[in-house]
Amino acid sequence: MIELTLPMPVSTNVYYRNVQGRTIISKAGRLYAQNVWSHVMTYHNHETPLLGRLSLEITLVEPDRRRRDLDNFCGKSLLDAMQKAGVYQDDSQIDLIKIVRGGIEKPGSVKVRIEEINERV
């Protein structure tokens, strides 16, 4: 099991940008992935990617009381950033995701608990 506390993810609404008819990851999305990589390397000493089937429990700790859709903040940007940081090999390994709204604490964060599971759920 791995437990990570990571920076608040960027919303899916700002994760992608269309440039000349192509969809790309925005500057904010690329910066978020770099921040996650830095956090994983600095605070979590994670050495090799997980290779098996995975279950994730994600708790979003919001910075304020504004309304947010959980799936916009705990979806693509977070999963891709953890993959790029080497937490797991590929997000296709994930068979179960549970997303929970946590408390309110500035500047906001996301707590992720990752467990390897024996087989697909």
Biopython code that builds the backbone (N, CA, C, O; Angstrom):
import numpy as np
from Bio.PDB.StructureBuilder import StructureBuilder

atoms = [
    (1, "MET", "N", (0.845, -1.177, 0.000)),
    (1, "MET", "CA", (0.000, 0.000, 0.000)),
    (1, "MET", "C", (0.892, 1.243, 0.000)),
    (1, "MET", "O", (1.939, 1.281, 0.646)),
    (2, "ILE", "N", (0.450, 2.246, -0.735)),
    (2, "ILE", "CA", (1.136, 3.535, -0.788)),
    (2, "ILE", "C", (0.124, 4.613, -0.430)),
    (2, "ILE", "O", (-1.004, 4.607, -0.922)),
    (3, "GLU", "N", (0.534, 5.534, 0.430)),
    (3, "GLU", "CA", (-0.300, 6.687, 0.750)),
    (3, "GLU", "C", (0.454, 7.948, 0.353)),
    (3, "GLU", "O", (1.592, 8.158, 0.771)),
    (4, "LEU", "N", (-0.185, 8.783, -0.452)),
    (4, "LEU", "CA", (0.413, 10.015, -0.959)),
    (4, "LEU", "C", (-0.452, 11.206, -0.580)),
    (4, "LEU", "O", (-1.680, 11.118, -0.600)),
    (5, "THR", "N", (0.172, 12.295, -0.243)),
    (5, "THR", "CA", (-0.520, 13.570, -0.114)),
    (5, "THR", "C", (0.084, 14.474, -1.173)),
    (5, "THR", "O", (1.274, 14.786, -1.135)),
    (6, "LEU", "N", (-0.744, 14.891, -2.115)),
    (6, "LEU", "CA", (-0.282, 15.615, -3.289)),
    (6, "LEU", "C", (-0.963, 16.971, -3.389)),
    (6, "LEU", "O", (-1.988, 17.199, -2.747)),
    (7, "PRO", "N", (-0.406, 17.869, -4.184)),
    (7, "PRO", "CA", (-1.047, 19.172, -4.391)),
    (7, "PRO", "C", (-2.439, 19.009, -5.002)),
    (7, "PRO", "O", (-2.740, 18.006, -5.649)),
    (8, "MET", "N", (-3.262, 20.003, -4.784)),
    (8, "MET", "CA", (-4.619, 20.042, -5.352)),
    (8, "MET", "C", (-4.535, 19.910, -6.875)),
    (8, "MET", "O", (-3.826, 20.683, -7.520)),
    (9, "PRO", "N", (-5.242, 18.951, -7.452)),
    (9, "PRO", "CA", (-5.205, 18.782, -8.908)),
    (9, "PRO", "C", (-5.835, 19.951, -9.651)),
    (9, "PRO", "O", (-6.668, 20.674, -9.105)),
    (10, "VAL", "N", (-5.427, 20.124, -10.896)),
    (10, "VAL", "CA", (-6.082, 21.111, -11.756)),
    (10, "VAL", "C", (-7.367, 20.496, -12.276)),
    (10, "VAL", "O", (-7.443, 19.285, -12.487)),
    (11, "SER", "N", (-8.352, 21.310, -12.476)),
    (11, "SER", "CA", (-9.637, 20.854, -12.991)),
    (11, "SER", "C", (-9.491, 20.355, -14.420)),
    (11, "SER", "O", (-8.676, 20.860, -15.192)),
    (12, "THR", "N", (-10.286, 19.366, -14.752)),
    (12, "THR", "CA", (-10.322, 18.879, -16.131)),
    (12, "THR", "C", (-10.670, 20.018, -17.092)),
    (12, "THR", "O", (-10.269, 20.006, -18.256)),
    (13, "ASN", "N", (-11.420, 21.002, -16.588)),
    (13, "ASN", "CA", (-11.810, 22.136, -17.428)),
    (13, "ASN", "C", (-10.615, 22.964, -17.906)),
    (13, "ASN", "O", (-10.708, 23.639, -18.931)),
    (14, "VAL", "N", (-9.497, 22.923, -17.181)),
    (14, "VAL", "CA", (-8.304, 23.666, -17.601)),
    (14, "VAL", "C", (-7.151, 22.741, -17.984)),
    (14, "VAL", "O", (-6.089, 23.215, -18.386)),
    (15, "TYR", "N", (-7.345, 21.438, -17.864)),
    (15, "TYR", "CA", (-6.282, 20.469, -18.146)),
    (15, "TYR", "C", (-5.953, 20.402, -19.636)),
    (15, "TYR", "O", (-4.789, 20.258, -20.010)),
    (16, "TYR", "N", (-6.958, 20.504, -20.472)),
    (16, "TYR", "CA", (-6.756, 20.420, -21.923)),
    (16, "TYR", "C", (-6.940, 21.777, -22.575)),
    (16, "TYR", "O", (-7.671, 22.626, -22.064)),
    (17, "ARG", "N", (-6.282, 21.978, -23.694)),
    (17, "ARG", "CA", (-6.449, 23.166, -24.528)),
    (17, "ARG", "C", (-6.461, 22.725, -25.983)),
    (17, "ARG", "O", (-5.784, 21.770, -26.365)),
    (18, "ASN", "N", (-7.238, 23.431, -26.784)),
    (18, "ASN", "CA", (-7.242, 23.202, -28.220)),
    (18, "ASN", "C", (-6.375, 24.262, -28.879)),
    (18, "ASN", "O", (-6.593, 25.461, -28.709)),
    (19, "VAL", "N", (-5.393, 23.799, -29.630)),
    (19, "VAL", "CA", (-4.481, 24.693, -30.337)),
    (19, "VAL", "C", (-4.422, 24.250, -31.793)),
    (19, "VAL", "O", (-3.970, 23.149, -32.107)),
    (20, "GLN", "N", (-4.879, 25.115, -32.659)),
    (20, "GLN", "CA", (-4.883, 24.850, -34.101)),
    (20, "GLN", "C", (-5.491, 23.487, -34.425)),
    (20, "GLN", "O", (-4.948, 22.722, -35.222)),
    (21, "GLY", "N", (-6.632, 23.198, -33.788)),
    (21, "GLY", "CA", (-7.368, 21.971, -34.073)),
    (21, "GLY", "C", (-6.851, 20.738, -33.344)),
    (21, "GLY", "O", (-7.409, 19.653, -33.503)),
    (22, "ARG", "N", (-5.801, 20.883, -32.553)),
    (22, "ARG", "CA", (-5.256, 19.751, -31.802)),
    (22, "ARG", "C", (-5.550, 19.943, -30.312)),
    (22, "ARG", "O", (-5.483, 21.059, -29.796)),
    (23, "THR", "N", (-5.874, 18.854, -29.637)),
    (23, "THR", "CA", (-6.082, 18.905, -28.196)),
    (23, "THR", "C", (-4.769, 18.538, -27.521)),
    (23, "THR", "O", (-4.192, 17.483, -27.784)),
    (24, "ILE", "N", (-4.305, 19.432, -26.641)),
    (24, "ILE", "CA", (-3.042, 19.212, -25.935)),
    (24, "ILE", "C", (-3.257, 19.419, -24.437)),
    (24, "ILE", "O", (-4.265, 19.987, -24.014)),
    (25, "ILE", "N", (-2.301, 18.955, -23.649)),
    (25, "ILE", "CA", (-2.327, 19.221, -22.216)),
    (25, "ILE", "C", (-1.851, 20.657, -22.022)),
    (25, "ILE", "O", (-0.820, 21.058, -22.561)),
    (26, "SER", "N", (-2.609, 21.418, -21.253)),
    (26, "SER", "CA", (-2.321, 22.836, -21.040)),
    (26, "SER", "C", (-1.050, 23.035, -20.212)),
    (26, "SER", "O", (-0.516, 22.095, -19.623)),
    (27, "LYS", "N", (-0.591, 24.263, -20.185)),
    (27, "LYS", "CA", (0.559, 24.609, -19.353)),
    (27, "LYS", "C", (0.265, 24.282, -17.888)),
    (27, "LYS", "O", (1.125, 23.748, -17.186)),
    (28, "ALA", "N", (-0.950, 24.602, -17.424)),
    (28, "ALA", "CA", (-1.333, 24.289, -16.041)),
    (28, "ALA", "C", (-1.270, 22.784, -15.784)),
    (28, "ALA", "O", (-0.841, 22.353, -14.714)),
    (29, "GLY", "N", (-1.694, 21.990, -16.757)),
    (29, "GLY", "CA", (-1.642, 20.536, -16.628)),
    (29, "GLY", "C", (-0.218, 20.017, -16.569)),
    (29, "GLY", "O", (0.090, 19.129, -15.774)),
    (30, "ARG", "N", (0.649, 20.565, -17.405)),
    (30, "ARG", "CA", (2.059, 20.151, -17.403)),
    (30, "ARG", "C", (2.746, 20.552, -16.095)),
    (30, "ARG", "O", (3.539, 19.787, -15.547)),
    (31, "LEU", "N", (2.439, 21.751, -15.602)),
    (31, "LEU", "CA", (3.016, 22.194, -14.323)),
    (31, "LEU", "C", (2.539, 21.317, -13.164)),
    (31, "LEU", "O", (3.307, 21.001, -12.256)),
    (32, "TYR", "N", (1.267, 20.932, -13.208)),
    (32, "TYR", "CA", (0.753, 20.054, -12.157)),
    (32, "TYR", "C", (1.500, 18.720, -12.162)),
    (32, "TYR", "O", (1.888, 18.225, -11.104)),
    (33, "ALA", "N", (1.702, 18.141, -13.336)),
    (33, "ALA", "CA", (2.430, 16.866, -13.428)),
    (33, "ALA", "C", (3.850, 17.012, -12.872)),
    (33, "ALA", "O", (4.345, 16.108, -12.198)),
    (34, "GLN", "N", (4.501, 18.136, -13.147)),
    (34, "GLN", "CA", (5.844, 18.375, -12.607)),
    (34, "GLN", "C", (5.795, 18.483, -11.084)),
    (34, "GLN", "O", (6.666, 17.949, -10.397)),
    (35, "ASN", "N", (4.785, 19.169, -10.553)),
    (35, "ASN", "CA", (4.639, 19.297, -9.102)),
    (35, "ASN", "C", (4.425, 17.944, -8.436)),
    (35, "ASN", "O", (4.996, 17.673, -7.380)),
    (36, "VAL", "N", (3.611, 17.101, -9.044)),
    (36, "VAL", "CA", (3.360, 15.772, -8.487)),
    (36, "VAL", "C", (4.647, 14.953, -8.512)),
    (36, "VAL", "O", (4.986, 14.297, -7.527)),
    (37, "TRP", "N", (5.360, 14.987, -9.627)),
    (37, "TRP", "CA", (6.625, 14.256, -9.731)),
    (37, "TRP", "C", (7.571, 14.706, -8.616)),
    (37, "TRP", "O", (8.165, 13.874, -7.929)),
    (38, "SER", "N", (7.709, 16.013, -8.439)),
    (38, "SER", "CA", (8.588, 16.566, -7.410)),
    (38, "SER", "C", (8.161, 16.124, -6.018)),
    (38, "SER", "O", (8.996, 15.755, -5.192)),
    (39, "HIS", "N", (6.859, 16.162, -5.762)),
    (39, "HIS", "CA", (6.324, 15.739, -4.460)),
    (39, "HIS", "C", (6.615, 14.263, -4.202)),
    (39, "HIS", "O", (7.057, 13.894, -3.114)),
    (40, "VAL", "N", (6.368, 13.428, -5.195)),
    (40, "VAL", "CA", (6.592, 11.989, -5.030)),
    (40, "VAL", "C", (8.068, 11.722, -4.756)),
    (40, "VAL", "O", (8.397, 10.928, -3.875)),
    (41, "MET", "N", (8.956, 12.370, -5.493)),
    (41, "MET", "CA", (10.393, 12.152, -5.311)),
    (41, "MET", "C", (10.881, 12.694, -3.967)),
    (41, "MET", "O", (11.737, 12.077, -3.334)),
    (42, "THR", "N", (10.362, 13.819, -3.529)),
    (42, "THR", "CA", (10.840, 14.468, -2.309)),
    (42, "THR", "C", (10.270, 13.858, -1.041)),
    (42, "THR", "O", (11.011, 13.584, -0.098)),
    (43, "TYR", "N", (8.961, 13.641, -1.007)),
    (43, "TYR", "CA", (8.299, 13.275, 0.240)),
    (43, "TYR", "C", (7.920, 11.813, 0.376)),
    (43, "TYR", "O", (7.679, 11.338, 1.486)),
    (44, "HIS", "N", (7.865, 11.104, -0.718)),
    (44, "HIS", "CA", (7.320, 9.749, -0.636)),
    (44, "HIS", "C", (8.326, 8.666, -0.992)),
    (44, "HIS", "O", (8.024, 7.479, -0.863)),
    (45, "ASN", "N", (9.501, 9.049, -1.431)),
    (45, "ASN", "CA", (10.590, 8.103, -1.675)),
    (45, "ASN", "C", (10.112, 6.849, -2.402)),
    (45, "ASN", "O", (10.450, 5.729, -2.018)),
    (46, "HIS", "N", (9.338, 7.048, -3.431)),
    (46, "HIS", "CA", (8.807, 5.925, -4.205)),
    (46, "HIS", "C", (9.826, 5.560, -5.283)),
    (46, "HIS", "O", (10.208, 6.412, -6.086)),
    (47, "GLU", "N", (10.265, 4.311, -5.308)),
    (47, "GLU", "CA", (11.380, 3.932, -6.168)),
    (47, "GLU", "C", (10.982, 3.266, -7.477)),
    (47, "GLU", "O", (11.511, 3.627, -8.529)),
    (48, "THR", "N", (10.067, 2.307, -7.444)),
    (48, "THR", "CA", (9.698, 1.599, -8.669)),
    (48, "THR", "C", (8.181, 1.641, -8.844)),
    (48, "THR", "O", (7.438, 1.639, -7.862)),
    (49, "PRO", "N", (7.732, 1.678, -10.079)),
    (49, "PRO", "CA", (6.284, 1.729, -10.302)),
    (49, "PRO", "C", (5.594, 0.421, -9.908)),
    (49, "PRO", "O", (6.151, -0.667, -10.057)),
    (50, "LEU", "N", (4.378, 0.559, -9.407)),
    (50, "LEU", "CA", (3.553, -0.613, -9.131)),
    (50, "LEU", "C", (3.172, -1.247, -10.459)),
    (50, "LEU", "O", (2.910, -0.541, -11.433)),
    (51, "LEU", "N", (3.138, -2.570, -10.505)),
    (51, "LEU", "CA", (2.901, -3.266, -11.769)),
    (51, "LEU", "C", (1.589, -4.033, -11.817)),
    (51, "LEU", "O", (1.123, -4.380, -12.902)),
    (52, "GLY", "N", (0.978, -4.308, -10.662)),
    (52, "GLY", "CA", (-0.229, -5.124, -10.620)),
    (52, "GLY", "C", (-1.507, -4.329, -10.814)),
    (52, "GLY", "O", (-1.477, -3.148, -11.162)),
    (53, "ARG", "N", (-2.631, -4.996, -10.581)),
    (53, "ARG", "CA", (-3.946, -4.367, -10.614)),
    (53, "ARG", "C", (-4.064, -3.470, -9.395)),
    (53, "ARG", "O", (-3.540, -3.809, -8.333)),
    (54, "LEU", "N", (-4.743, -2.327, -9.522)),
    (54, "LEU", "CA", (-4.750, -1.338, -8.451)),
    (54, "LEU", "C", (-6.147, -0.883, -8.041)),
    (54, "LEU", "O", (-7.087, -0.872, -8.836)),
    (55, "SER", "N", (-6.239, -0.511, -6.777)),
    (55, "SER", "CA", (-7.420, 0.124, -6.204)),
    (55, "SER", "C", (-6.964, 1.451, -5.608)),
    (55, "SER", "O", (-5.961, 1.497, -4.896)),
    (56, "LEU", "N", (-7.696, 2.537, -5.893)),
    (56, "LEU", "CA", (-7.356, 3.858, -5.379)),
    (56, "LEU", "C", (-8.489, 4.413, -4.541)),
    (56, "LEU", "O", (-9.658, 4.322, -4.916)),
    (57, "GLU", "N", (-8.134, 4.990, -3.397)),
    (57, "GLU", "CA", (-9.082, 5.786, -2.632)),
    (57, "GLU", "C", (-8.524, 7.203, -2.611)),
    (57, "GLU", "O", (-7.418, 7.435, -2.124)),
    (58, "ILE", "N", (-9.283, 8.135, -3.133)),
    (58, "ILE", "CA", (-8.842, 9.519, -3.294)),
    (58, "ILE", "C", (-9.722, 10.407, -2.420)),
    (58, "ILE", "O", (-10.949, 10.344, -2.487)),
    (59, "THR", "N", (-9.074, 11.235, -1.600)),
    (59, "THR", "CA", (-9.803, 12.189, -0.764)),
    (59, "THR", "C", (-9.376, 13.591, -1.177)),
    (59, "THR", "O", (-8.201, 13.943, -1.076)),
    (60, "LEU", "N", (-10.330, 14.386, -1.639)),
    (60, "LEU", "CA", (-10.062, 15.759, -2.048)),
    (60, "LEU", "C", (-10.247, 16.672, -0.841)),
    (60, "LEU", "O", (-11.344, 16.773, -0.292)),
    (61, "VAL", "N", (-9.171, 17.334, -0.433)),
    (61, "VAL", "CA", (-9.214, 18.321, 0.651)),
    (61, "VAL", "C", (-9.236, 19.688, -0.036)),
    (61, "VAL", "O", (-8.235, 20.132, -0.597)),
    (62, "GLU", "N", (-10.392, 20.339, 0.020)),
    (62, "GLU", "CA", (-10.591, 21.568, -0.745)),
    (62, "GLU", "C", (-10.035, 22.786, -0.011)),
    (62, "GLU", "O", (-10.005, 22.816, 1.219)),
    (63, "PRO", "N", (-9.590, 23.798, -0.778)),
    (63, "PRO", "CA", (-9.030, 24.994, -0.148)),
    (63, "PRO", "C", (-10.086, 25.959, 0.386)),
    (63, "PRO", "O", (-9.782, 26.819, 1.212)),
    (64, "ASP", "N", (-11.328, 25.817, -0.088)),
    (64, "ASP", "CA", (-12.401, 26.727, 0.323)),
    (64, "ASP", "C", (-13.744, 26.041, 0.094)),
    (64, "ASP", "O", (-13.793, 24.869, -0.281)),
    (65, "ARG", "N", (-14.824, 26.770, 0.320)),
    (65, "ARG", "CA", (-16.171, 26.186, 0.238)),
    (65, "ARG", "C", (-16.829, 26.290, -1.142)),
    (65, "ARG", "O", (-18.017, 25.999, -1.276)),
    (66, "ARG", "N", (-16.082, 26.698, -2.162)),
    (66, "ARG", "CA", (-16.682, 26.767, -3.497)),
    (66, "ARG", "C", (-17.155, 25.397, -3.954)),
    (66, "ARG", "O", (-16.596, 24.372, -3.563)),
    (67, "ARG", "N", (-18.184, 25.389, -4.779)),
    (67, "ARG", "CA", (-18.699, 24.134, -5.324)),
    (67, "ARG", "C", (-17.725, 23.578, -6.347)),
    (67, "ARG", "O", (-17.246, 24.301, -7.220)),
    (68, "ARG", "N", (-17.437, 22.288, -6.231)),
    (68, "ARG", "CA", (-16.544, 21.620, -7.174)),
    (68, "ARG", "C", (-17.111, 20.238, -7.495)),
    (68, "ARG", "O", (-17.664, 19.565, -6.625)),
    (69, "ASP", "N", (-16.969, 19.830, -8.740)),
    (69, "ASP", "CA", (-17.308, 18.470, -9.131)),
    (69, "ASP", "C", (-16.103, 17.586, -8.828)),
    (69, "ASP", "O", (-15.009, 17.837, -9.333)),
    (70, "LEU", "N", (-16.292, 16.562, -8.016)),
    (70, "LEU", "CA", (-15.176, 15.693, -7.636)),
    (70, "LEU", "C", (-14.470, 15.086, -8.841)),
    (70, "LEU", "O", (-13.242, 15.006, -8.875)),
    (71, "ASP", "N", (-15.251, 14.658, -9.827)),
    (71, "ASP", "CA", (-14.626, 13.999, -10.970)),
    (71, "ASP", "C", (-13.767, 14.954, -11.801)),
    (71, "ASP", "O", (-12.840, 14.504, -12.473)),
    (72, "ASN", "N", (-14.049, 16.256, -11.773)),
    (72, "ASN", "CA", (-13.222, 17.214, -12.500)),
    (72, "ASN", "C", (-11.847, 17.383, -11.858)),
    (72, "ASN", "O", (-10.880, 17.707, -12.548)),
    (73, "PHE", "N", (-11.750, 17.170, -10.560)),
    (73, "PHE", "CA", (-10.479, 17.386, -9.865)),
    (73, "PHE", "C", (-9.728, 16.095, -9.577)),
    (73, "PHE", "O", (-8.514, 16.120, -9.377)),
    (74, "CYS", "N", (-10.414, 14.992, -9.554)),
    (74, "CYS", "CA", (-9.757, 13.733, -9.189)),
    (74, "CYS", "C", (-9.752, 12.749, -10.348)),
    (74, "CYS", "O", (-9.738, 11.534, -10.147)),
    (75, "GLY", "N", (-9.764, 13.277, -11.539)),
    (75, "GLY", "CA", (-9.797, 12.422, -12.720)),
    (75, "GLY", "C", (-8.490, 12.429, -13.474)),
    (75, "GLY", "O", (-7.438, 12.092, -12.929)),
    (76, "LYS", "N", (-8.564, 12.812, -14.714)),
    (76, "LYS", "CA", (-7.458, 12.673, -15.657)),
    (76, "LYS", "C", (-6.165, 13.327, -15.198)),
    (76, "LYS", "O", (-5.107, 12.703, -15.277)),
    (77, "SER", "N", (-6.220, 14.569, -14.718)),
    (77, "SER", "CA", (-4.967, 15.258, -14.371)),
    (77, "SER", "C", (-4.236, 14.537, -13.237)),
    (77, "SER", "O", (-3.014, 14.395, -13.289)),
    (78, "LEU", "N", (-4.950, 14.088, -12.232)),
    (78, "LEU", "CA", (-4.327, 13.401, -11.104)),
    (78, "LEU", "C", (-3.770, 12.045, -11.521)),
    (78, "LEU", "O", (-2.620, 11.728, -11.215)),
    (79, "LEU", "N", (-4.568, 11.247, -12.212)),
    (79, "LEU", "CA", (-4.130, 9.901, -12.596)),
    (79, "LEU", "C", (-2.941, 9.956, -13.541)),
    (79, "LEU", "O", (-1.993, 9.187, -13.385)),
    (80, "ASP", "N", (-2.977, 10.858, -14.525)),
    (80, "ASP", "CA", (-1.850, 10.994, -15.453)),
    (80, "ASP", "C", (-0.597, 11.471, -14.739)),
    (80, "ASP", "O", (0.501, 10.993, -15.028)),
    (81, "ALA", "N", (-0.747, 12.410, -13.806)),
    (81, "ALA", "CA", (0.413, 12.942, -13.083)),
    (81, "ALA", "C", (1.071, 11.842, -12.238)),
    (81, "ALA", "O", (2.298, 11.764, -12.178)),
    (82, "MET", "N", (0.273, 11.000, -11.593)),
    (82, "MET", "CA", (0.858, 9.919, -10.795)),
    (82, "MET", "C", (1.571, 8.903, -11.686)),
    (82, "MET", "O", (2.602, 8.353, -11.301)),
    (83, "GLN", "N", (1.021, 8.656, -12.875)),
    (83, "GLN", "CA", (1.692, 7.760, -13.812)),
    (83, "GLN", "C", (3.031, 8.353, -14.242)),
    (83, "GLN", "O", (4.047, 7.658, -14.244)),
    (84, "LYS", "N", (3.036, 9.637, -14.608)),
    (84, "LYS", "CA", (4.275, 10.292, -15.035)),
    (84, "LYS", "C", (5.306, 10.348, -13.915)),
    (84, "LYS", "O", (6.509, 10.365, -14.178)),
    (85, "ALA", "N", (4.842, 10.377, -12.662)),
    (85, "ALA", "CA", (5.750, 10.395, -11.518)),
    (85, "ALA", "C", (6.276, 8.997, -11.185)),
    (85, "ALA", "O", (7.110, 8.848, -10.292)),
    (86, "GLY", "N", (5.800, 7.980, -11.891)),
    (86, "GLY", "CA", (6.296, 6.627, -11.679)),
    (86, "GLY", "C", (5.662, 5.881, -10.530)),
    (86, "GLY", "O", (6.224, 4.901, -10.043)),
    (87, "VAL", "N", (4.492, 6.330, -10.084)),
    (87, "VAL", "CA", (3.808, 5.623, -8.996)),
    (87, "VAL", "C", (3.326, 4.271, -9.499)),
    (87, "VAL", "O", (3.458, 3.269, -8.796)),
    (88, "TYR", "N", (2.776, 4.228, -10.692)),
    (88, "TYR", "CA", (2.388, 2.989, -11.348)),
    (88, "TYR", "C", (2.783, 3.097, -12.809)),
    (88, "TYR", "O", (3.078, 4.181, -13.312)),
    (89, "GLN", "N", (2.782, 1.964, -13.474)),
    (89, "GLN", "CA", (3.247, 1.934, -14.861)),
    (89, "GLN", "C", (2.257, 2.588, -15.818)),
    (89, "GLN", "O", (2.652, 3.339, -16.710)),
    (90, "ASP", "N", (0.974, 2.304, -15.633)),
    (90, "ASP", "CA", (-0.037, 2.816, -16.550)),
    (90, "ASP", "C", (-1.376, 2.897, -15.820)),
    (90, "ASP", "O", (-1.717, 2.003, -15.046)),
    (91, "ASP", "N", (-2.135, 3.967, -16.065)),
    (91, "ASP", "CA", (-3.405, 4.087, -15.348)),
    (91, "ASP", "C", (-4.449, 3.064, -15.790)),
    (91, "ASP", "O", (-5.526, 2.992, -15.198)),
    (92, "SER", "N", (-4.152, 2.276, -16.815)),
    (92, "SER", "CA", (-5.047, 1.179, -17.184)),
    (92, "SER", "C", (-5.002, 0.044, -16.159)),
    (92, "SER", "O", (-5.833, -0.863, -16.210)),
    (93, "GLN", "N", (-4.050, 0.083, -15.237)),
    (93, "GLN", "CA", (-3.954, -0.908, -14.161)),
    (93, "GLN", "C", (-5.028, -0.696, -13.101)),
    (93, "GLN", "O", (-5.284, -1.591, -12.296)),
    (94, "ILE", "N", (-5.653, 0.461, -13.092)),
    (94, "ILE", "CA", (-6.600, 0.808, -12.042)),
    (94, "ILE", "C", (-7.959, 0.182, -12.327)),
    (94, "ILE", "O", (-8.576, 0.440, -13.361)),
    (95, "ASP", "N", (-8.411, -0.644, -11.394)),
    (95, "ASP", "CA", (-9.696, -1.317, -11.539)),
    (95, "ASP", "C", (-10.786, -0.707, -10.670)),
    (95, "ASP", "O", (-11.971, -0.885, -10.953)),
    (96, "LEU", "N", (-10.407, 0.004, -9.622)),
    (96, "LEU", "CA", (-11.391, 0.562, -8.703)),
    (96, "LEU", "C", (-10.913, 1.923, -8.220)),
    (96, "LEU", "O", (-9.771, 2.072, -7.784)),
    (97, "ILE", "N", (-11.802, 2.920, -8.301)),
    (97, "ILE", "CA", (-11.494, 4.259, -7.794)),
    (97, "ILE", "C", (-12.643, 4.696, -6.903)),
    (97, "ILE", "O", (-13.805, 4.690, -7.310)),
    (98, "LYS", "N", (-12.295, 5.078, -5.680)),
    (98, "LYS", "CA", (-13.274, 5.639, -4.754)),
    (98, "LYS", "C", (-12.837, 7.074, -4.497)),
    (98, "LYS", "O", (-11.694, 7.320, -4.113)),
    (99, "ILE", "N", (-13.757, 8.030, -4.712)),
    (99, "ILE", "CA", (-13.445, 9.442, -4.508)),
    (99, "ILE", "C", (-14.316, 9.968, -3.373)),
    (99, "ILE", "O", (-15.535, 9.795, -3.371)),
    (100, "VAL", "N", (-13.656, 10.619, -2.402)),
    (100, "VAL", "CA", (-14.332, 11.127, -1.217)),
    (100, "VAL", "C", (-14.029, 12.608, -1.084)),
    (100, "VAL", "O", (-12.901, 13.036, -1.326)),
    (101, "ARG", "N", (-15.029, 13.397, -0.699)),
    (101, "ARG", "CA", (-14.804, 14.803, -0.406)),
    (101, "ARG", "C", (-14.366, 14.899, 1.053)),
    (101, "ARG", "O", (-15.094, 14.484, 1.954)),
    (102, "GLY", "N", (-13.173, 15.448, 1.278)),
    (102, "GLY", "CA", (-12.636, 15.593, 2.629)),
    (102, "GLY", "C", (-13.009, 16.951, 3.195)),
    (102, "GLY", "O", (-13.985, 17.571, 2.771)),
    (103, "GLY", "N", (-12.233, 17.396, 4.144)),
    (103, "GLY", "CA", (-12.488, 18.685, 4.772)),
    (103, "GLY", "C", (-12.006, 19.848, 3.927)),
    (103, "GLY", "O", (-11.747, 19.710, 2.731)),
    (104, "ILE", "N", (-11.894, 20.993, 4.573)),
    (104, "ILE", "CA", (-11.429, 22.222, 3.927)),
    (104, "ILE", "C", (-10.157, 22.654, 4.637)),
    (104, "ILE", "O", (-10.129, 22.821, 5.856)),
    (105, "GLU", "N", (-9.101, 22.833, 3.843)),
    (105, "GLU", "CA", (-7.804, 23.219, 4.402)),
    (105, "GLU", "C", (-6.966, 23.858, 3.297)),
    (105, "GLU", "O", (-6.693, 23.227, 2.276)),
    (106, "LYS", "N", (-6.565, 25.096, 3.501)),
    (106, "LYS", "CA", (-5.745, 25.774, 2.493)),
    (106, "LYS", "C", (-4.352, 25.168, 2.475)),
    (106, "LYS", "O", (-3.843, 24.842, 3.548)),
    (107, "PRO", "N", (-3.710, 24.996, 1.349)),
    (107, "PRO", "CA", (-4.090, 25.444, 0.015)),
    (107, "PRO", "C", (-4.864, 24.384, -0.774)),
    (107, "PRO", "O", (-5.029, 24.511, -1.987)),
    (108, "GLY", "N", (-5.331, 23.353, -0.099)),
    (108, "GLY", "CA", (-6.011, 22.252, -0.776)),
    (108, "GLY", "C", (-5.003, 21.167, -1.118)),
    (108, "GLY", "O", (-3.827, 21.449, -1.348)),
    (109, "SER", "N", (-5.465, 19.938, -1.148)),
    (109, "SER", "CA", (-4.585, 18.816, -1.482)),
    (109, "SER", "C", (-5.447, 17.627, -1.869)),
    (109, "SER", "O", (-6.676, 17.684, -1.832)),
    (110, "VAL", "N", (-4.790, 16.581, -2.231)),
    (110, "VAL", "CA", (-5.482, 15.327, -2.500)),
    (110, "VAL", "C", (-4.688, 14.219, -1.818)),
    (110, "VAL", "O", (-3.467, 14.137, -1.950)),
    (111, "LYS", "N", (-5.401, 13.374, -1.090)),
    (111, "LYS", "CA", (-4.772, 12.245, -0.405)),
    (111, "LYS", "C", (-5.158, 10.989, -1.167)),
    (111, "LYS", "O", (-6.334, 10.736, -1.426)),
    (112, "VAL", "N", (-4.146, 10.210, -1.519)),
    (112, "VAL", "CA", (-4.378, 9.028, -2.345)),
    (112, "VAL", "C", (-3.823, 7.804, -1.629)),
    (112, "VAL", "O", (-2.676, 7.779, -1.184)),
    (113, "ARG", "N", (-4.667, 6.806, -1.535)),
    (113, "ARG", "CA", (-4.257, 5.514, -0.969)),
    (113, "ARG", "C", (-4.345, 4.500, -2.102)),
    (113, "ARG", "O", (-5.411, 4.286, -2.680)),
    (114, "ILE", "N", (-3.224, 3.886, -2.406)),
    (114, "ILE", "CA", (-3.137, 2.944, -3.536)),
    (114, "ILE", "C", (-2.824, 1.565, -2.988)),
    (114, "ILE", "O", (-1.875, 1.385, -2.225)),
    (115, "GLU", "N", (-3.638, 0.586, -3.388)),
    (115, "GLU", "CA", (-3.401, -0.791, -2.971)),
    (115, "GLU", "C", (-3.365, -1.684, -4.199)),
    (115, "GLU", "O", (-4.140, -1.512, -5.140)),
    (116, "GLU", "N", (-2.455, -2.634, -4.168)),
    (116, "GLU", "CA", (-2.465, -3.649, -5.206)),
    (116, "GLU", "C", (-3.528, -4.670, -4.840)),
    (116, "GLU", "O", (-3.659, -5.061, -3.680)),
    (117, "ILE", "N", (-4.281, -5.093, -5.838)),
    (117, "ILE", "CA", (-5.327, -6.096, -5.617)),
    (117, "ILE", "C", (-4.996, -7.323, -6.442)),
    (117, "ILE", "O", (-4.249, -7.240, -7.417)),
    (118, "ASN", "N", (-5.551, -8.461, -6.054)),
    (118, "ASN", "CA", (-5.178, -9.722, -6.671)),
    (118, "ASN", "C", (-5.678, -9.875, -8.099)),
    (118, "ASN", "O", (-4.980, -10.425, -8.951)),
    (119, "GLU", "N", (-6.872, -9.394, -8.357)),
    (119, "GLU", "CA", (-7.440, -9.577, -9.694)),
    (119, "GLU", "C", (-8.413, -8.458, -9.972)),
    (119, "GLU", "O", (-8.737, -7.653, -9.098)),
    (120, "ARG", "N", (-8.872, -8.425, -11.210)),
    (120, "ARG", "CA", (-9.840, -7.399, -11.581)),
    (120, "ARG", "C", (-11.086, -7.516, -10.731)),
    (120, "ARG", "O", (-11.518, -8.612, -10.372)),
    (121, "VAL", "N", (-11.656, -6.361, -10.415)),
    (121, "VAL", "CA", (-12.863, -6.321, -9.587)),
    (121, "VAL", "C", (-14.067, -6.612, -10.452)),
    (121, "VAL", "O", (-15.194, -6.629, -9.957)),
]
sb = StructureBuilder()
sb.init_structure("model")
sb.init_model(0)
sb.init_chain("A")
sb.init_seg("    ")
for serial, (resi, resn, name, xyz) in enumerate(atoms, 1):
    if name == "N":
        sb.init_residue(resn, " ", resi, " ")
    sb.init_atom(name, np.array(xyz, "f"), 0.0, 1.0, " ", f" {name:<3s}", serial, name[0])
structure = sb.get_structure()
